[in-house]
Amino acid sequence: MGYNGKKKRENKKRKIKMSFLTKKIFDFAGTAMGLDLNDLTVRVIQFEREGRKDRLVGYASASIAPGSVSDGEILKKDQVIAAIHNALEKAGPDKIKSKKVICSLPETKAFLRIISIPKMEKKEAREAIKWEIEANIPLALDQVYYDWQILDENISAEKNKMDVLVVAISKKTVDQFMEVLEGAGLEVVGLEIESVAQARSLLASGNNGGAVLIIDFDERRTGFFIASKGTPCFTSSIPVSSQSLNDSISKTLSVSLADAEKTRFSHGIGSDFKNSDIFFAVKPVLENLISEIERSIDFFLSELKYSGSVDEIIICGKEAATKGIVPYVSKRLGKKVVLGDPWVNVNIGRKLPEIERNLSVEYATAIGLALKGLNYEDIS
């Protein structure tokens, strides 16, 4: 499995395993921090292994100046570099001294899907996969970096074929992120799309049960991805977000956006679904969210000819802990819905991390990246 389309000068300058799915990063001394970079915030976290336990070294977040990043495109590099430095300076309980980093790449700029090809040897599969990628992404192949991984066990119901997980992302996006990270004085040892990192932190290791839908409910967008047997195999995103809830509360209750946000923080979507003014204000937004969840599940089941069902939903992201969201989604869909636990695969022993549960769910992506940096010898 390789990272295709690298420039020769990058090979000389950068010692990075440019791969989005690979199970093994090249060996490096020490551990790497996880760095989650989105439109509004930088989050960093690092673990160290002490005996059989994982110790939290430090973590922190820092806001990015508005307009510096838009829909995954970095517009003001200096502002993003400043935010990275700010987060690293704030990190605690201990300082993050490592310069090695594994960084997230924006899901909105990535194309992830399962393709089925006739069974063949890996060498023969390379060319077939290349043609399938060209047929299934909206960009020319020379405009993207891509990676692929033949799955050990098929997810689709296709017989006499093998399933391949493919990821492609524009070269422009990757190059922007590399320039910013290197500009911040960091050594990039890995890049990974958000859904792969979230799967590592939120799905219990060794649990190869049915399909799980993970919802990343954030300030600007909501991302969906469905994982089967621990492997992300479908992703999508919509512009529904906590900002959408604030807008609806503001307009319906005739209050400022600042007051609308305070109301949502205090009361969530309304503790009494039947009689809450807040709930009636946000209901159209919530119903849009429910419709998109149902559409994503239906598309996954039909597109992949998946014979099972999606019975569990995990919610993560900065706004995942909004009061009432989890029970409402569960009630409307008739499915088990839980707030994500990003510590499920961190071997912390009896000593709990010094991060509140509602805050730690914001770090799901960063924790997944840091776990890869901790266990670089064998990470799926």
Secondary structure in CASP SS format (residue, H / E / C, confidence):
PFRMAT SS
TARGET T0000
AUTHOR 0000-0000-0000
METHOD secondary structure of the structure
MODEL  1
M C 1.00
G C 1.00
Y C 1.00
N C 1.00
G C 1.00
K C 1.00
K C 1.00
K H 1.00
R H 1.00
E H 1.00
N H 1.00
K H 1.00
K H 1.00
R C 1.00
K C 1.00
I C 1.00
K C 1.00
M C 1.00
S C 1.00
F C 1.00
L C 1.00
T C 1.00
K C 1.00
K C 1.00
I C 1.00
F C 1.00
D C 1.00
F C 1.00
A C 1.00
G C 1.00
T C 1.00
A C 1.00
M E 1.00
G E 1.00
L E 1.00
D E 1.00
L E 1.00
N C 1.00
D C 1.00
L C 1.00
T E 1.00
V E 1.00
R E 1.00
V E 1.00
I E 1.00
Q E 1.00
F E 1.00
E E 1.00
R E 1.00
E E 1.00
G C 1.00
R C 1.00
K E 1.00
D E 1.00
R E 1.00
L E 1.00
V E 1.00
G E 1.00
Y E 1.00
A E 1.00
S E 1.00
A E 1.00
S E 1.00
I C 1.00
A C 1.00
P C 1.00
G C 1.00
S C 1.00
V E 1.00
S E 1.00
D C 1.00
G C 1.00
E E 1.00
I E 1.00
L C 1.00
K C 1.00
K H 1.00
D H 1.00
Q H 1.00
V H 1.00
I H 1.00
A H 1.00
A H 1.00
I H 1.00
H H 1.00
N H 1.00
A H 1.00
L H 1.00
E H 1.00
K H 1.00
A C 1.00
G E 1.00
P E 1.00
D C 1.00
K C 1.00
I C 1.00
K C 1.00
S C 1.00
K C 1.00
K E 1.00
V E 1.00
I E 1.00
C E 1.00
S E 1.00
L E 1.00
P C 1.00
E H 1.00
T H 1.00
K H 1.00
A E 1.00
F E 1.00
L E 1.00
R E 1.00
I E 1.00
I E 1.00
S E 1.00
I E 1.00
P E 1.00
K C 1.00
M C 1.00
E C 1.00
K H 1.00
K H 1.00
E H 1.00
A H 1.00
R H 1.00
E H 1.00
A H 1.00
I H 1.00
K H 1.00
W H 1.00
E H 1.00
I H 1.00
E H 1.00
A H 1.00
N H 1.00
I C 1.00
P C 1.00
L C 1.00
A C 1.00
L H 1.00
D H 1.00
Q H 1.00
V E 1.00
Y E 1.00
Y E 1.00
D E 1.00
W E 1.00
Q E 1.00
I E 1.00
L C 1.00
D C 1.00
E C 1.00
N C 1.00
I C 1.00
S C 1.00
A C 1.00
E C 1.00
K C 1.00
N C 1.00
K E 1.00
M E 1.00
D E 1.00
V E 1.00
L E 1.00
V E 1.00
V E 1.00
A E 1.00
I E 1.00
S E 1.00
K H 1.00
K H 1.00
T H 1.00
V H 1.00
D H 1.00
Q H 1.00
F H 1.00
M H 1.00
E H 1.00
V H 1.00
L H 1.00
E H 1.00
G H 1.00
A C 1.00
G C 1.00
L C 1.00
E E 1.00
V E 1.00
V E 1.00
G E 1.00
L E 1.00
E E 1.00
I E 1.00
E H 1.00
S H 1.00
V H 1.00
A H 1.00
Q H 1.00
A H 1.00
R H 1.00
S H 1.00
L H 1.00
L C 1.00
A C 1.00
S C 1.00
G C 1.00
N C 1.00
N C 1.00
G C 1.00
G C 1.00
A E 1.00
V E 1.00
L E 1.00
I E 1.00
I E 1.00
D E 1.00
F E 1.00
D C 1.00
E C 1.00
R C 1.00
R C 1.00
T E 1.00
G E 1.00
F E 1.00
F E 1.00
I E 1.00
A E 1.00
S E 1.00
K C 1.00
G C 1.00
T E 1.00
P E 1.00
C E 1.00
F E 1.00
T E 1.00
S E 1.00
S E 1.00
I E 1.00
P C 1.00
V C 1.00
S C 1.00
S H 1.00
Q H 1.00
S H 1.00
L H 1.00
N H 1.00
D H 1.00
S H 1.00
I H 1.00
S H 1.00
K H 1.00
T H 1.00
L H 1.00
S C 1.00
V C 1.00
S C 1.00
L H 1.00
A H 1.00
D H 1.00
A H 1.00
E H 1.00
K H 1.00
T H 1.00
R H 1.00
F H 1.00
S H 1.00
H H 1.00
G C 1.00
I C 1.00
G C 1.00
S C 1.00
D C 1.00
F C 1.00
K C 1.00
N C 1.00
S C 1.00
D H 1.00
I H 1.00
F H 1.00
F H 1.00
A H 1.00
V H 1.00
K H 1.00
P H 1.00
V H 1.00
L H 1.00
E H 1.00
N H 1.00
L H 1.00
I H 1.00
S H 1.00
E H 1.00
I H 1.00
E H 1.00
R H 1.00
S H 1.00
I H 1.00
D H 1.00
F H 1.00
F H 1.00
L H 1.00
S H 1.00
E H 1.00
L C 1.00
K C 1.00
Y C 1.00
S C 1.00
G C 1.00
S C 1.00
V E 1.00
D E 1.00
E E 1.00
I E 1.00
I E 1.00
I E 1.00
C E 1.00
G C 1.00
K C 1.00
E C 1.00
A C 1.00
A C 1.00
T C 1.00
K C 1.00
G C 1.00
I H 1.00
V H 1.00
P H 1.00
Y H 1.00
V H 1.00
S H 1.00
K H 1.00
R H 1.00
L H 1.00
G C 1.00
K C 1.00
K E 1.00
V E 1.00
V E 1.00
L E 1.00
G C 1.00
D C 1.00
P C 1.00
W C 1.00
V C 1.00
N C 1.00
V C 1.00
N C 1.00
I C 1.00
G C 1.00
R C 1.00
K C 1.00
L C 1.00
P C 1.00
E C 1.00
I C 1.00
E C 1.00
R H 1.00
N H 1.00
L H 1.00
S H 1.00
V H 1.00
E H 1.00
Y H 1.00
A H 1.00
T H 1.00
A H 1.00
I H 1.00
G H 1.00
L H 1.00
A H 1.00
L H 1.00
K H 1.00
G H 1.00
L H 1.00
N C 1.00
Y C 1.00
E C 1.00
D C 1.00
I C 1.00
S C 1.00
END
